Amino acid sequence: MLKPISYDRKNQVVTYEVFSKVDDASRFVIQDQTFDRQDKVSNRQPHQYTFPSIALEPGEIVKVHLTEEGSYDSYWEGRVFTYELFAGFAKNAINRNGDTVTLLYKFNSVNLPPTP
């Protein structure tokens, strides 16, 4: 289970804590409530962004960095600290530094979780 614990509006970073072991994080979704400008009004569907297919351990902290530029569906970036895990795309690097997992997303805008 992932629980949102903070949202840094200035830097566009949402932080989650892992409360129980997650075998496959890809079942977690951030849903985008905005739409491409070219979408027709009658056919608007929210975009959904999924986590990569990786395991997460209790106590790990997941930071998701949201930006307003780039592709909304498959562009990931990040500097590798310890080792890389790949999920689906060759450039989808997941960074681990101690007990921290940092997922740096680059996409449009999202429906952010409430800040506790």
Biopython code that builds the backbone (N, CA, C, O; Angstrom):
import numpy as np
from Bio.PDB.StructureBuilder import StructureBuilder

atoms = [
    (1, "MET", "N", (0.836, -1.184, 0.000)),
    (1, "MET", "CA", (0.000, 0.000, 0.000)),
    (1, "MET", "C", (0.880, 1.247, 0.000)),
    (1, "MET", "O", (1.843, 1.341, 0.761)),
    (2, "LEU", "N", (0.537, 2.195, -0.858)),
    (2, "LEU", "CA", (1.233, 3.479, -0.913)),
    (2, "LEU", "C", (0.324, 4.552, -0.338)),
    (2, "LEU", "O", (-0.864, 4.608, -0.655)),
    (3, "LYS", "N", (0.893, 5.407, 0.514)),
    (3, "LYS", "CA", (0.112, 6.490, 1.103)),
    (3, "LYS", "C", (0.810, 7.811, 0.806)),
    (3, "LYS", "O", (1.990, 7.963, 1.122)),
    (4, "PRO", "N", (0.097, 8.784, 0.195)),
    (4, "PRO", "CA", (0.720, 10.089, -0.030)),
    (4, "PRO", "C", (0.962, 10.785, 1.301)),
    (4, "PRO", "O", (0.064, 10.863, 2.139)),
    (5, "ILE", "N", (2.177, 11.293, 1.495)),
    (5, "ILE", "CA", (2.483, 11.937, 2.775)),
    (5, "ILE", "C", (2.786, 13.424, 2.634)),
    (5, "ILE", "O", (2.692, 14.165, 3.612)),
    (6, "SER", "N", (3.149, 13.872, 1.428)),
    (6, "SER", "CA", (3.358, 15.310, 1.255)),
    (6, "SER", "C", (3.347, 15.678, -0.218)),
    (6, "SER", "O", (3.554, 14.843, -1.099)),
    (7, "TYR", "N", (3.097, 16.959, -0.452)),
    (7, "TYR", "CA", (3.147, 17.494, -1.808)),
    (7, "TYR", "C", (3.858, 18.834, -1.761)),
    (7, "TYR", "O", (3.372, 19.783, -1.145)),
    (8, "ASP", "N", (4.997, 18.907, -2.407)),
    (8, "ASP", "CA", (5.778, 20.138, -2.499)),
    (8, "ASP", "C", (5.328, 20.863, -3.765)),
    (8, "ASP", "O", (5.791, 20.565, -4.866)),
    (9, "ARG", "N", (4.411, 21.826, -3.587)),
    (9, "ARG", "CA", (3.824, 22.494, -4.750)),
    (9, "ARG", "C", (4.870, 23.282, -5.540)),
    (9, "ARG", "O", (4.825, 23.309, -6.770)),
    (10, "LYS", "N", (5.805, 23.918, -4.842)),
    (10, "LYS", "CA", (6.818, 24.731, -5.525)),
    (10, "LYS", "C", (7.668, 23.889, -6.472)),
    (10, "LYS", "O", (7.916, 24.285, -7.610)),
    (11, "ASN", "N", (8.112, 22.726, -5.998)),
    (11, "ASN", "CA", (8.980, 21.865, -6.807)),
    (11, "ASN", "C", (8.236, 20.744, -7.516)),
    (11, "ASN", "O", (8.840, 19.927, -8.210)),
    (12, "GLN", "N", (6.897, 20.710, -7.333)),
    (12, "GLN", "CA", (6.056, 19.705, -7.995)),
    (12, "GLN", "C", (6.503, 18.277, -7.678)),
    (12, "GLN", "O", (6.688, 17.457, -8.577)),
    (13, "VAL", "N", (6.672, 17.997, -6.383)),
    (13, "VAL", "CA", (7.075, 16.656, -5.962)),
    (13, "VAL", "C", (6.037, 16.101, -4.987)),
    (13, "VAL", "O", (5.731, 16.721, -3.968)),
    (14, "VAL", "N", (5.503, 14.929, -5.312)),
    (14, "VAL", "CA", (4.601, 14.225, -4.412)),
    (14, "VAL", "C", (5.391, 13.100, -3.757)),
    (14, "VAL", "O", (6.079, 12.343, -4.442)),
    (15, "THR", "N", (5.296, 12.985, -2.428)),
    (15, "THR", "CA", (6.031, 11.954, -1.699)),
    (15, "THR", "C", (5.052, 10.939, -1.123)),
    (15, "THR", "O", (4.063, 11.296, -0.482)),
    (16, "TYR", "N", (5.352, 9.663, -1.367)),
    (16, "TYR", "CA", (4.544, 8.567, -0.838)),
    (16, "TYR", "C", (5.396, 7.734, 0.106)),
    (16, "TYR", "O", (6.612, 7.643, -0.059)),
    (17, "GLU", "N", (4.747, 7.124, 1.103)),
    (17, "GLU", "CA", (5.430, 6.144, 1.941)),
    (17, "GLU", "C", (4.825, 4.775, 1.667)),
    (17, "GLU", "O", (3.615, 4.638, 1.491)),
    (18, "VAL", "N", (5.692, 3.763, 1.633)),
    (18, "VAL", "CA", (5.240, 2.392, 1.415)),
    (18, "VAL", "C", (4.911, 1.786, 2.777)),
    (18, "VAL", "O", (5.796, 1.644, 3.620)),
    (19, "PHE", "N", (3.637, 1.425, 3.000)),
    (19, "PHE", "CA", (3.215, 0.903, 4.298)),
    (19, "PHE", "C", (3.202, -0.612, 4.352)),
    (19, "PHE", "O", (3.365, -1.194, 5.425)),
    (20, "SER", "N", (3.013, -1.254, 3.224)),
    (20, "SER", "CA", (3.084, -2.712, 3.186)),
    (20, "SER", "C", (3.741, -3.113, 1.880)),
    (20, "SER", "O", (3.715, -2.364, 0.904)),
    (21, "LYS", "N", (4.329, -4.296, 1.867)),
    (21, "LYS", "CA", (5.083, -4.743, 0.697)),
    (21, "LYS", "C", (4.220, -4.687, -0.554)),
    (21, "LYS", "O", (3.067, -5.117, -0.556)),
    (22, "VAL", "N", (4.800, -4.152, -1.606)),
    (22, "VAL", "CA", (4.122, -4.057, -2.896)),
    (22, "VAL", "C", (4.898, -4.928, -3.878)),
    (22, "VAL", "O", (6.052, -4.638, -4.196)),
    (23, "ASP", "N", (4.266, -5.988, -4.352)),
    (23, "ASP", "CA", (4.950, -6.876, -5.301)),
    (23, "ASP", "C", (5.086, -6.241, -6.672)),
    (23, "ASP", "O", (6.085, -6.445, -7.362)),
    (24, "ASP", "N", (4.083, -5.472, -7.068)),
    (24, "ASP", "CA", (4.090, -4.860, -8.398)),
    (24, "ASP", "C", (3.483, -3.470, -8.309)),
    (24, "ASP", "O", (2.263, -3.320, -8.240)),
    (25, "ALA", "N", (4.341, -2.453, -8.311)),
    (25, "ALA", "CA", (3.876, -1.075, -8.135)),
    (25, "ALA", "C", (3.058, -0.577, -9.319)),
    (25, "ALA", "O", (2.413, 0.467, -9.220)),
    (26, "SER", "N", (3.068, -1.297, -10.434)),
    (26, "SER", "CA", (2.362, -0.806, -11.617)),
    (26, "SER", "C", (0.846, -0.801, -11.442)),
    (26, "SER", "O", (0.129, -0.277, -12.295)),
    (27, "ARG", "N", (0.350, -1.379, -10.344)),
    (27, "ARG", "CA", (-1.095, -1.316, -10.126)),
    (27, "ARG", "C", (-1.524, 0.029, -9.537)),
    (27, "ARG", "O", (-2.717, 0.305, -9.417)),
    (28, "PHE", "N", (-0.546, 0.866, -9.169)),
    (28, "PHE", "CA", (-0.866, 2.196, -8.662)),
    (28, "PHE", "C", (-0.887, 3.195, -9.809)),
    (28, "PHE", "O", (-0.022, 3.173, -10.685)),
    (29, "VAL", "N", (-1.878, 4.062, -9.792)),
    (29, "VAL", "CA", (-2.105, 4.973, -10.910)),
    (29, "VAL", "C", (-2.257, 6.394, -10.387)),
    (29, "VAL", "O", (-2.914, 6.627, -9.372)),
    (30, "ILE", "N", (-1.643, 7.340, -11.089)),
    (30, "ILE", "CA", (-1.939, 8.757, -10.882)),
    (30, "ILE", "C", (-2.789, 9.171, -12.066)),
    (30, "ILE", "O", (-2.396, 8.973, -13.215)),
    (31, "GLN", "N", (-3.946, 9.743, -11.795)),
    (31, "GLN", "CA", (-4.856, 10.084, -12.886)),
    (31, "GLN", "C", (-4.806, 11.565, -13.199)),
    (31, "GLN", "O", (-4.865, 12.407, -12.303)),
    (32, "ASP", "N", (-4.696, 11.870, -14.473)),
    (32, "ASP", "CA", (-4.630, 13.240, -14.962)),
    (32, "ASP", "C", (-6.043, 13.729, -15.240)),
    (32, "ASP", "O", (-6.769, 13.128, -16.032)),
    (33, "GLN", "N", (-6.431, 14.819, -14.588)),
    (33, "GLN", "CA", (-7.773, 15.352, -14.804)),
    (33, "GLN", "C", (-7.797, 16.460, -15.851)),
    (33, "GLN", "O", (-8.835, 17.085, -16.069)),
    (34, "THR", "N", (-6.670, 16.706, -16.494)),
    (34, "THR", "CA", (-6.660, 17.672, -17.589)),
    (34, "THR", "C", (-6.584, 16.906, -18.904)),
    (34, "THR", "O", (-6.417, 15.687, -18.909)),
    (35, "PHE", "N", (-6.704, 17.608, -19.991)),
    (35, "PHE", "CA", (-6.823, 16.937, -21.276)),
    (35, "PHE", "C", (-5.962, 17.634, -22.318)),
    (35, "PHE", "O", (-5.666, 18.824, -22.209)),
    (36, "ASP", "N", (-5.566, 16.869, -23.327)),
    (36, "ASP", "CA", (-4.861, 17.474, -24.448)),
    (36, "ASP", "C", (-5.743, 18.537, -25.085)),
    (36, "ASP", "O", (-6.962, 18.382, -25.152)),
    (37, "ARG", "N", (-5.132, 19.606, -25.549)),
    (37, "ARG", "CA", (-5.899, 20.681, -26.164)),
    (37, "ARG", "C", (-6.677, 20.210, -27.391)),
    (37, "ARG", "O", (-7.751, 20.731, -27.693)),
    (38, "GLN", "N", (-6.126, 19.224, -28.091)),
    (38, "GLN", "CA", (-6.792, 18.788, -29.313)),
    (38, "GLN", "C", (-7.933, 17.802, -29.051)),
    (38, "GLN", "O", (-8.654, 17.431, -29.977)),
    (39, "ASP", "N", (-8.100, 17.375, -27.797)),
    (39, "ASP", "CA", (-9.210, 16.461, -27.506)),
    (39, "ASP", "C", (-10.539, 17.141, -27.794)),
    (39, "ASP", "O", (-10.718, 18.326, -27.513)),
    (40, "LYS", "N", (-11.453, 16.390, -28.349)),
    (40, "LYS", "CA", (-12.789, 16.926, -28.587)),
    (40, "LYS", "C", (-13.543, 16.930, -27.259)),
    (40, "LYS", "O", (-13.407, 16.012, -26.449)),
    (41, "VAL", "N", (-14.331, 17.965, -27.052)),
    (41, "VAL", "CA", (-15.036, 18.119, -25.782)),
    (41, "VAL", "C", (-15.877, 16.889, -25.468)),
    (41, "VAL", "O", (-15.966, 16.472, -24.313)),
    (42, "SER", "N", (-16.489, 16.311, -26.490)),
    (42, "SER", "CA", (-17.388, 15.180, -26.262)),
    (42, "SER", "C", (-16.641, 13.874, -26.008)),
    (42, "SER", "O", (-17.261, 12.871, -25.654)),
    (43, "ASN", "N", (-15.324, 13.872, -26.182)),
    (43, "ASN", "CA", (-14.575, 12.620, -26.080)),
    (43, "ASN", "C", (-13.391, 12.767, -25.128)),
    (43, "ASN", "O", (-12.312, 12.242, -25.402)),
    (44, "ARG", "N", (-13.576, 13.465, -24.029)),
    (44, "ARG", "CA", (-12.464, 13.678, -23.104)),
    (44, "ARG", "C", (-12.365, 12.537, -22.107)),
    (44, "ARG", "O", (-13.323, 12.221, -21.402)),
    (45, "GLN", "N", (-11.202, 11.931, -22.062)),
    (45, "GLN", "CA", (-10.922, 10.876, -21.098)),
    (45, "GLN", "C", (-9.667, 11.275, -20.319)),
    (45, "GLN", "O", (-8.698, 11.749, -20.912)),
    (46, "PRO", "N", (-9.678, 11.088, -18.998)),
    (46, "PRO", "CA", (-8.473, 11.444, -18.241)),
    (46, "PRO", "C", (-7.318, 10.513, -18.578)),
    (46, "PRO", "O", (-7.511, 9.319, -18.808)),
    (47, "HIS", "N", (-6.120, 11.075, -18.604)),
    (47, "HIS", "CA", (-4.934, 10.244, -18.789)),
    (47, "HIS", "C", (-4.596, 9.575, -17.467)),
    (47, "HIS", "O", (-4.906, 10.101, -16.398)),
    (48, "GLN", "N", (-3.963, 8.419, -17.543)),
    (48, "GLN", "CA", (-3.517, 7.737, -16.342)),
    (48, "GLN", "C", (-2.043, 7.412, -16.472)),
    (48, "GLN", "O", (-1.582, 6.969, -17.524)),
    (49, "TYR", "N", (-1.305, 7.638, -15.391)),
    (49, "TYR", "CA", (0.125, 7.382, -15.369)),
    (49, "TYR", "C", (0.389, 6.302, -14.337)),
    (49, "TYR", "O", (0.029, 6.463, -13.171)),
    (50, "THR", "N", (1.005, 5.214, -14.740)),
    (50, "THR", "CA", (1.232, 4.125, -13.804)),
    (50, "THR", "C", (2.678, 4.106, -13.327)),
    (50, "THR", "O", (3.587, 4.565, -14.019)),
    (51, "PHE", "N", (2.863, 3.573, -12.148)),
    (51, "PHE", "CA", (4.208, 3.339, -11.640)),
    (51, "PHE", "C", (4.845, 2.209, -12.442)),
    (51, "PHE", "O", (4.135, 1.435, -13.083)),
    (52, "PRO", "N", (6.155, 2.104, -12.419)),
    (52, "PRO", "CA", (6.809, 0.989, -13.109)),
    (52, "PRO", "C", (6.538, -0.323, -12.379)),
    (52, "PRO", "O", (6.129, -0.327, -11.218)),
    (53, "SER", "N", (6.766, -1.410, -13.057)),
    (53, "SER", "CA", (6.516, -2.732, -12.483)),
    (53, "SER", "C", (7.713, -3.158, -11.629)),
    (53, "SER", "O", (8.544, -3.956, -12.063)),
    (54, "ILE", "N", (7.788, -2.617, -10.414)),
    (54, "ILE", "CA", (8.870, -2.957, -9.491)),
    (54, "ILE", "C", (8.273, -3.278, -8.127)),
    (54, "ILE", "O", (7.142, -2.895, -7.827)),
    (55, "ALA", "N", (9.035, -3.973, -7.317)),
    (55, "ALA", "CA", (8.614, -4.273, -5.946)),
    (55, "ALA", "C", (9.073, -3.146, -5.024)),
    (55, "ALA", "O", (10.147, -2.575, -5.211)),
    (56, "LEU", "N", (8.245, -2.833, -4.029)),
    (56, "LEU", "CA", (8.578, -1.819, -3.036)),
    (56, "LEU", "C", (8.463, -2.438, -1.653)),
    (56, "LEU", "O", (7.570, -3.247, -1.398)),
    (57, "GLU", "N", (9.370, -2.055, -0.764)),
    (57, "GLU", "CA", (9.397, -2.611, 0.586)),
    (57, "GLU", "C", (8.807, -1.617, 1.587)),
    (57, "GLU", "O", (8.891, -0.408, 1.373)),
    (58, "PRO", "N", (8.211, -2.110, 2.679)),
    (58, "PRO", "CA", (7.691, -1.217, 3.717)),
    (58, "PRO", "C", (8.777, -0.269, 4.221)),
    (58, "PRO", "O", (9.921, -0.673, 4.427)),
    (59, "GLY", "N", (8.406, 0.987, 4.415)),
    (59, "GLY", "CA", (9.354, 1.979, 4.895)),
    (59, "GLY", "C", (10.047, 2.744, 3.792)),
    (59, "GLY", "O", (10.647, 3.787, 4.051)),
    (60, "GLU", "N", (9.978, 2.248, 2.556)),
    (60, "GLU", "CA", (10.590, 2.993, 1.458)),
    (60, "GLU", "C", (9.775, 4.257, 1.181)),
    (60, "GLU", "O", (8.563, 4.303, 1.389)),
    (61, "ILE", "N", (10.476, 5.261, 0.712)),
    (61, "ILE", "CA", (9.850, 6.526, 0.357)),
    (61, "ILE", "C", (9.918, 6.670, -1.159)),
    (61, "ILE", "O", (10.977, 6.501, -1.762)),
    (62, "VAL", "N", (8.782, 6.984, -1.764)),
    (62, "VAL", "CA", (8.717, 7.164, -3.209)),
    (62, "VAL", "C", (8.420, 8.630, -3.489)),
    (62, "VAL", "O", (7.414, 9.164, -3.022)),
    (63, "LYS", "N", (9.297, 9.282, -4.252)),
    (63, "LYS", "CA", (9.080, 10.676, -4.621)),
    (63, "LYS", "C", (8.780, 10.751, -6.111)),
    (63, "LYS", "O", (9.552, 10.258, -6.934)),
    (64, "VAL", "N", (7.665, 11.364, -6.451)),
    (64, "VAL", "CA", (7.261, 11.505, -7.842)),
    (64, "VAL", "C", (7.377, 12.972, -8.218)),
    (64, "VAL", "O", (6.720, 13.827, -7.624)),
    (65, "HIS", "N", (8.212, 13.258, -9.203)),
    (65, "HIS", "CA", (8.438, 14.633, -9.644)),
    (65, "HIS", "C", (7.592, 14.906, -10.878)),
    (65, "HIS", "O", (7.737, 14.237, -11.901)),
    (66, "LEU", "N", (6.712, 15.888, -10.776)),
    (66, "LEU", "CA", (5.801, 16.216, -11.862)),
    (66, "LEU", "C", (6.288, 17.470, -12.566)),
    (66, "LEU", "O", (6.624, 18.456, -11.910)),
    (67, "THR", "N", (6.331, 17.448, -13.881)),
    (67, "THR", "CA", (6.698, 18.656, -14.603)),
    (67, "THR", "C", (5.662, 18.941, -15.669)),
    (67, "THR", "O", (4.830, 18.093, -15.989)),
    (68, "GLU", "N", (5.723, 20.133, -16.209)),
    (68, "GLU", "CA", (4.735, 20.573, -17.187)),
    (68, "GLU", "C", (5.205, 20.366, -18.611)),
    (68, "GLU", "O", (4.551, 20.829, -19.545)),
    (69, "GLU", "N", (6.317, 19.685, -18.800)),
    (69, "GLU", "CA", (6.855, 19.570, -20.148)),
    (69, "GLU", "C", (7.092, 18.116, -20.509)),
    (69, "GLU", "O", (7.084, 17.240, -19.645)),
    (70, "GLY", "N", (7.298, 17.874, -21.764)),
    (70, "GLY", "CA", (7.648, 16.531, -22.208)),
    (70, "GLY", "C", (6.436, 15.647, -22.443)),
    (70, "GLY", "O", (5.293, 16.089, -22.331)),
    (71, "SER", "N", (6.700, 14.418, -22.763)),
    (71, "SER", "CA", (5.659, 13.447, -23.047)),
    (71, "SER", "C", (4.947, 13.064, -21.759)),
    (71, "SER", "O", (5.570, 12.981, -20.701)),
    (72, "TYR", "N", (3.656, 12.831, -21.847)),
    (72, "TYR", "CA", (2.906, 12.510, -20.635)),
    (72, "TYR", "C", (2.865, 11.034, -20.323)),
    (72, "TYR", "O", (2.442, 10.660, -19.229)),
    (73, "ASP", "N", (3.291, 10.171, -21.243)),
    (73, "ASP", "CA", (3.021, 8.764, -21.010)),
    (73, "ASP", "C", (4.238, 7.891, -20.779)),
    (73, "ASP", "O", (4.126, 6.881, -20.085)),
    (74, "SER", "N", (5.380, 8.224, -21.320)),
    (74, "SER", "CA", (6.457, 7.238, -21.217)),
    (74, "SER", "C", (7.846, 7.836, -21.068)),
    (74, "SER", "O", (8.834, 7.139, -21.299)),
    (75, "TYR", "N", (7.952, 9.088, -20.693)),
    (75, "TYR", "CA", (9.279, 9.688, -20.571)),
    (75, "TYR", "C", (9.689, 9.731, -19.106)),
    (75, "TYR", "O", (9.030, 10.366, -18.283)),
    (76, "TRP", "N", (10.772, 9.057, -18.793)),
    (76, "TRP", "CA", (11.301, 9.042, -17.441)),
    (76, "TRP", "C", (12.739, 9.542, -17.502)),
    (76, "TRP", "O", (13.421, 9.389, -18.515)),
    (77, "GLU", "N", (13.179, 10.132, -16.421)),
    (77, "GLU", "CA", (14.578, 10.545, -16.395)),
    (77, "GLU", "C", (15.101, 10.396, -14.974)),
    (77, "GLU", "O", (14.325, 10.370, -14.019)),
    (78, "GLY", "N", (16.405, 10.300, -14.839)),
    (78, "GLY", "CA", (16.959, 10.222, -13.496)),
    (78, "GLY", "C", (18.416, 9.836, -13.512)),
    (78, "GLY", "O", (18.890, 9.163, -14.427)),
    (79, "ARG", "N", (19.119, 10.273, -12.485)),
    (79, "ARG", "CA", (20.526, 9.914, -12.326)),
    (79, "ARG", "C", (20.602, 8.701, -11.409)),
    (79, "ARG", "O", (19.940, 8.660, -10.372)),
    (80, "VAL", "N", (21.387, 7.738, -11.779)),
    (80, "VAL", "CA", (21.452, 6.493, -11.021)),
    (80, "VAL", "C", (22.449, 6.625, -9.874)),
    (80, "VAL", "O", (23.610, 6.969, -10.096)),
    (81, "PHE", "N", (22.000, 6.352, -8.653)),
    (81, "PHE", "CA", (22.876, 6.424, -7.490)),
    (81, "PHE", "C", (23.506, 5.072, -7.199)),
    (81, "PHE", "O", (24.728, 4.965, -7.095)),
    (82, "THR", "N", (22.688, 4.050, -7.067)),
    (82, "THR", "CA", (23.214, 2.755, -6.651)),
    (82, "THR", "C", (23.108, 1.730, -7.764)),
    (82, "THR", "O", (24.115, 1.168, -8.195)),
    (83, "TYR", "N", (21.907, 1.490, -8.222)),
    (83, "TYR", "CA", (21.734, 0.585, -9.349)),
    (83, "TYR", "C", (20.426, 0.914, -10.047)),
    (83, "TYR", "O", (19.591, 1.645, -9.515)),
    (84, "GLU", "N", (20.256, 0.372, -11.234)),
    (84, "GLU", "CA", (19.087, 0.675, -12.036)),
    (84, "GLU", "C", (18.126, -0.505, -12.062)),
    (84, "GLU", "O", (18.537, -1.665, -12.082)),
    (85, "LEU", "N", (16.857, -0.186, -12.061)),
    (85, "LEU", "CA", (15.821, -1.159, -12.365)),
    (85, "LEU", "C", (15.086, -0.608, -13.576)),
    (85, "LEU", "O", (14.802, 0.588, -13.642)),
    (86, "PHE", "N", (14.783, -1.460, -14.520)),
    (86, "PHE", "CA", (14.103, -0.991, -15.718)),
    (86, "PHE", "C", (12.707, -1.586, -15.782)),
    (86, "PHE", "O", (12.485, -2.730, -15.386)),
    (87, "ALA", "N", (11.788, -0.805, -16.277)),
    (87, "ALA", "CA", (10.401, -1.263, -16.361)),
    (87, "ALA", "C", (9.819, -0.876, -17.706)),
    (87, "ALA", "O", (9.318, 0.236, -17.873)),
    (88, "GLY", "N", (9.881, -1.771, -18.649)),
    (88, "GLY", "CA", (9.185, -1.559, -19.904)),
    (88, "GLY", "C", (9.933, -0.767, -20.944)),
    (88, "GLY", "O", (9.928, -1.138, -22.118)),
    (89, "PHE", "N", (10.575, 0.310, -20.550)),
    (89, "PHE", "CA", (11.267, 1.164, -21.504)),
    (89, "PHE", "C", (12.737, 1.264, -21.108)),
    (89, "PHE", "O", (13.055, 1.339, -19.922)),
    (90, "ALA", "N", (13.616, 1.265, -22.075)),
    (90, "ALA", "CA", (15.054, 1.268, -21.783)),
    (90, "ALA", "C", (15.471, 2.485, -20.976)),
    (90, "ALA", "O", (16.422, 2.403, -20.199)),
    (91, "LYS", "N", (14.789, 3.608, -21.137)),
    (91, "LYS", "CA", (15.205, 4.830, -20.450)),
    (91, "LYS", "C", (14.487, 5.039, -19.126)),
    (91, "LYS", "O", (14.695, 6.059, -18.470)),
    (92, "ASN", "N", (13.652, 4.101, -18.726)),
    (92, "ASN", "CA", (12.900, 4.272, -17.488)),
    (92, "ASN", "C", (13.737, 3.874, -16.279)),
    (92, "ASN", "O", (13.483, 2.839, -15.663)),
    (93, "ALA", "N", (14.713, 4.669, -15.943)),
    (93, "ALA", "CA", (15.610, 4.327, -14.833)),
    (93, "ALA", "C", (14.944, 4.665, -13.504)),
    (93, "ALA", "O", (14.386, 5.748, -13.330)),
    (94, "ILE", "N", (15.013, 3.730, -12.581)),
    (94, "ILE", "CA", (14.516, 3.939, -11.228)),
    (94, "ILE", "C", (15.732, 4.032, -10.320)),
    (94, "ILE", "O", (16.617, 3.177, -10.366)),
    (95, "ASN", "N", (15.775, 5.060, -9.503)),
    (95, "ASN", "CA", (16.954, 5.294, -8.675)),
    (95, "ASN", "C", (16.701, 4.864, -7.243)),
    (95, "ASN", "O", (15.657, 5.171, -6.668)),
    (96, "ARG", "N", (17.658, 4.155, -6.673)),
    (96, "ARG", "CA", (17.582, 3.811, -5.262)),
    (96, "ARG", "C", (18.822, 4.362, -4.575)),
    (96, "ARG", "O", (19.944, 4.179, -5.048)),
    (97, "ASN", "N", (18.607, 5.033, -3.460)),
    (97, "ASN", "CA", (19.711, 5.585, -2.686)),
    (97, "ASN", "C", (19.394, 5.280, -1.227)),
    (97, "ASN", "O", (18.593, 5.979, -0.607)),
    (98, "GLY", "N", (20.013, 4.249, -0.680)),
    (98, "GLY", "CA", (19.639, 3.816, 0.661)),
    (98, "GLY", "C", (18.242, 3.231, 0.628)),
    (98, "GLY", "O", (17.965, 2.322, -0.153)),
    (99, "ASP", "N", (17.350, 3.751, 1.480)),
    (99, "ASP", "CA", (15.989, 3.230, 1.510)),
    (99, "ASP", "C", (15.030, 4.104, 0.712)),
    (99, "ASP", "O", (13.816, 4.034, 0.907)),
    (100, "THR", "N", (15.567, 4.922, -0.180)),
    (100, "THR", "CA", (14.721, 5.836, -0.948)),
    (100, "THR", "C", (14.631, 5.401, -2.401)),
    (100, "THR", "O", (15.643, 5.091, -3.030)),
    (101, "VAL", "N", (13.431, 5.380, -2.921)),
    (101, "VAL", "CA", (13.213, 5.152, -4.345)),
    (101, "VAL", "C", (12.717, 6.466, -4.921)),
    (101, "VAL", "O", (11.731, 7.018, -4.432)),
    (102, "THR", "N", (13.371, 6.971, -5.938)),
    (102, "THR", "CA", (12.943, 8.220, -6.552)),
    (102, "THR", "C", (12.495, 7.945, -7.973)),
    (102, "THR", "O", (13.279, 7.476, -8.798)),
    (103, "LEU", "N", (11.244, 8.235, -8.260)),
    (103, "LEU", "CA", (10.714, 8.091, -9.608)),
    (103, "LEU", "C", (10.527, 9.497, -10.160)),
    (103, "LEU", "O", (9.689, 10.251, -9.665)),
    (104, "LEU", "N", (11.287, 9.849, -11.164)),
    (104, "LEU", "CA", (11.167, 11.189, -11.729)),
    (104, "LEU", "C", (10.325, 11.112, -12.995)),
    (104, "LEU", "O", (10.797, 10.674, -14.044)),
    (105, "TYR", "N", (9.099, 11.535, -12.885)),
    (105, "TYR", "CA", (8.199, 11.545, -14.024)),
    (105, "TYR", "C", (8.315, 12.872, -14.750)),
    (105, "TYR", "O", (8.626, 13.895, -14.141)),
    (106, "LYS", "N", (8.067, 12.853, -16.031)),
    (106, "LYS", "CA", (7.972, 14.087, -16.798)),
    (106, "LYS", "C", (6.671, 14.005, -17.580)),
    (106, "LYS", "O", (6.606, 13.302, -18.589)),
    (107, "PHE", "N", (5.647, 14.701, -17.142)),
    (107, "PHE", "CA", (4.409, 14.696, -17.905)),
    (107, "PHE", "C", (3.624, 15.965, -17.649)),
    (107, "PHE", "O", (4.078, 16.858, -16.934)),
    (108, "ASN", "N", (2.440, 16.036, -18.242)),
    (108, "ASN", "CA", (1.657, 17.262, -18.204)),
    (108, "ASN", "C", (1.215, 17.600, -16.786)),
    (108, "ASN", "O", (2.063, 17.927, -15.956)),
    (109, "SER", "N", (-0.048, 17.535, -16.480)),
    (109, "SER", "CA", (-0.486, 17.859, -15.126)),
    (109, "SER", "C", (-1.350, 16.724, -14.600)),
    (109, "SER", "O", (-1.923, 15.958, -15.375)),
    (110, "VAL", "N", (-1.439, 16.622, -13.291)),
    (110, "VAL", "CA", (-2.114, 15.472, -12.700)),
    (110, "VAL", "C", (-3.062, 15.899, -11.595)),
    (110, "VAL", "O", (-3.004, 17.018, -11.086)),
    (111, "ASN", "N", (-3.929, 14.978, -11.245)),
    (111, "ASN", "CA", (-4.791, 15.148, -10.090)),
    (111, "ASN", "C", (-3.986, 14.708, -8.873)),
    (111, "ASN", "O", (-3.834, 13.510, -8.635)),
    (112, "LEU", "N", (-3.475, 15.651, -8.108)),
    (112, "LEU", "CA", (-2.546, 15.336, -7.026)),
    (112, "LEU", "C", (-3.269, 14.841, -5.784)),
    (112, "LEU", "O", (-4.401, 15.247, -5.524)),
    (113, "PRO", "N", (-2.629, 13.972, -5.018)),
    (113, "PRO", "CA", (-3.247, 13.504, -3.774)),
    (113, "PRO", "C", (-3.301, 14.642, -2.757)),
    (113, "PRO", "O", (-2.493, 15.569, -2.815)),
    (114, "PRO", "N", (-4.251, 14.571, -1.829)),
    (114, "PRO", "CA", (-4.327, 15.630, -0.817)),
    (114, "PRO", "C", (-3.123, 15.578, 0.110)),
    (114, "PRO", "O", (-2.601, 14.507, 0.421)),
    (115, "THR", "N", (-2.695, 16.748, 0.542)),
    (115, "THR", "CA", (-1.604, 16.809, 1.515)),
    (115, "THR", "C", (-2.194, 16.602, 2.902)),
    (115, "THR", "O", (-3.120, 17.317, 3.286)),
    (116, "PRO", "N", (-1.686, 15.649, 3.652)),
    (116, "PRO", "CA", (-2.242, 15.376, 4.999)),
    (116, "PRO", "C", (-2.128, 16.590, 5.905)),
    (116, "PRO", "O", (-2.543, 16.537, 7.063)),
]
sb = StructureBuilder()
sb.init_structure("model")
sb.init_model(0)
sb.init_chain("A")
sb.init_seg("    ")
for serial, (resi, resn, name, xyz) in enumerate(atoms, 1):
    if name == "N":
        sb.init_residue(resn, " ", resi, " ")
    sb.init_atom(name, np.array(xyz, "f"), 0.0, 1.0, " ", f" {name:<3s}", serial, name[0])
structure = sb.get_structure()
